[in-house]
Amino acid sequence: MSTEKYAVYKTKGMPFRRLGPTGLRVPLFSLGGWLTIGGSVVGDPVKEIVKTAFENGINMIDTAEVYSAGKSEEEIGRVIKELGLRRTDLIISTKIFWGIRGGRESSPNDTGLSRKHIIEGTQECLARLQMDYVDIIFAHRPDPTVPMEEIVRTFNYVIEKGWAFYWGTSEWSGREIEEAHHVATKLGLIGPVAEQCEHNMFHRERPEAEYAPLYEKYGLGTTVWSALASGLLTGKYNDGIPQGSRFAIEPTLKATVQSLQKPEGQEKIRKVRELSKLAKEEFNTTPTTLALAWVAKNPSTSTVILGASNPKQILDNLEALKVLPKLTPEIMEKIEKILANTPKQAVAFGRPKLNKLAKL
Ligand SMILES: NC(=O)c1ccc[n+]([C@@H]2O[C@H](COP(=O)([O-])OP(=O)(O)OC[C@H]3O[C@@H](n4cnc5c(N)ncnc54)[C@H](OP(=O)(O)O)[C@@H]3O)[C@@H](O)[C@H]2O)c1
C-alpha cells in the first residue's frame, strides 16, 4: 500500500527510552485517554489533541477498555484513521481488567484476569480501536482470584496470537509482580515488562521504594500515570476549584477534592506554592513543567503519560523537556527539601551496594 496518504511522523526532539528491558522505544512523553478522550472530550476536539501530540513528537497513546465505557478506545481508533497516521509510527497501549462496565453490574466473567476475560476483552479492545494489534497490553489491576499461572499463560497467548507485542501490569504490588516473574521463569514464558503506576511528587513510596528491586532484577520500566496528580501540581487548585476543571466535573474524585480542605490537602497546596516559586526563580517556568520533568528524570520511567483536556495543555507540558536537563543535583535537593517525603529504601545492613554486573 502506498504510504502517501499517511501523515509523516517526526520526533521533533522527543527523547526515546526503552520500555523496561525490551527493544521497544517509547517516547519520554506519551498521551493518555482517562476521563478526557471519549469522556470530557469527544468529536473534533479529540482529533485536535491527538494531532497536536503527534505533530510534537508524541507517538504513543494509552487507553483502557474501561475508559468511558470503551468510548476512549473508539475515539482513538477513529481519529488515528481520520488523521491518516501510520500504524508503524504509533505505539498503542490498552488495559484489561474492569470490562467496559467498570466492574459495576458486570456479569461474573466480563471483568478480571481470567483466561476468558483477558482473551475476550482483548478482542473487544482491538475491535473498538479498529486495529489488528496493540503494542502493549496491561493487566489494569491484579486479580487475586485467578491463579497467577493462568494470568501469565494467557498474556503469553495474547502475544503469541500477535494481538499485543508486550504485556505489563498496572498498580500491582511488588510481590505480585515478583510472583508473575517467578511463574514466567518457571514456565519459560515472558514476564511483565512494565508497570503502569501512579508516580508524582506526592505519590512516591511504591514507584521509588517498593519497586526498586524489580528495576534492578528485571529491568522493569514504568509508564507513569497522574504525574501532575490530576492537575494539583499545576497550581490550578491553589485558590479553589476552577469551573470545568477535572476536580469540578469528575464525581469519582470527590474524596480527593474534599481532602484539599483538610490539613493534609492544605499542606500539599503549600508545597505546590513553594514549587511554583522555585520553578519561577530558577527557570522562569511553571510548577507543571517542573513536576513533569522531575518524574521524567527518574531512570526507571520509560514514559510519562500526559493527560490533556485541550491541545494547549500538551504544548505547555512538553516544555518539561527544556527543564529536564536543568535538574541538577542541587535543584533536586531543593525539591526534595520542599517535598520532605523521600521514601526510605531497603537497608543493606552495612553491606556495600553491588552494581548491575554484581561488581562492587
Ligand atoms: N493505570 C491506571 O490505573 C491509570 C490511572 C489513571 C490514569 N492513567 C493513564 O495516565 C494518563 C495520565 O493520567 P492523568 O490524566 O491523571 O494525568 P495528570 O497529568 O496528572 O492529569 C491530567 C489533567 O490535569 C490537567 N492538566 C494537564 N496539563 C495541564 C496544564 N498544563 N495546565 C492546567 N491543567 C492541566 C487536565 O485536567 P483538566 O483540564 O480537566 O482540569 C488534565 O486532564 C491517563 O490519561 C491514562 O492514560 C492510568
The ligand as an ORCA input file, in Angstrom:
! r2SCAN-3c Opt
* xyz 0 1
  N      -3.263      2.576     35.003
  C      -4.047      3.336     35.733
  O      -4.649      2.877     36.711
  C      -4.223      4.768     35.344
  C      -4.915      5.638     36.204
  C      -5.057      6.963     35.801
  C      -4.521      7.386     34.598
  N      -3.869      6.506     33.776
  C      -3.303      6.926     32.461
  O      -2.420      8.008     32.661
  C      -2.855      9.129     31.884
  C      -2.478     10.409     32.595
  O      -3.104     10.455     33.885
  P      -3.815     11.794     34.342
  O      -4.754     12.229     33.276
  O      -4.325     11.599     35.711
  O      -2.535     12.780     34.346
  P      -2.285     14.168     35.032
  O      -1.253     14.815     34.170
  O      -1.986     14.026     36.463
  O      -3.659     14.980     34.926
  C      -4.118     15.418     33.675
  C      -5.145     16.533     33.872
  O      -4.548     17.666     34.508
  C      -4.985     18.847     33.880
  N      -3.839     19.457     33.189
  C      -2.881     18.823     32.452
  N      -1.994     19.711     31.987
  C      -2.373     20.913     32.417
  C      -1.850     22.208     32.257
  N      -0.747     22.428     31.550
  N      -2.495     23.238     32.853
  C      -3.621     23.030     33.573
  N      -4.185     21.814     33.759
  C      -3.560     20.771     33.186
  C      -6.081     18.447     32.884
  O      -7.329     18.385     33.550
  P      -8.481     19.478     33.388
  O      -8.102     20.428     32.295
  O      -9.692     18.685     33.050
  O      -8.595     20.125     34.721
  C      -5.655     17.030     32.539
  O      -6.689     16.236     32.021
  C      -4.355      8.882     31.693
  O      -4.878      9.569     30.597
  C      -4.373      7.382     31.498
  O      -3.992      7.050     30.168
  C      -3.715      5.211     34.153
*
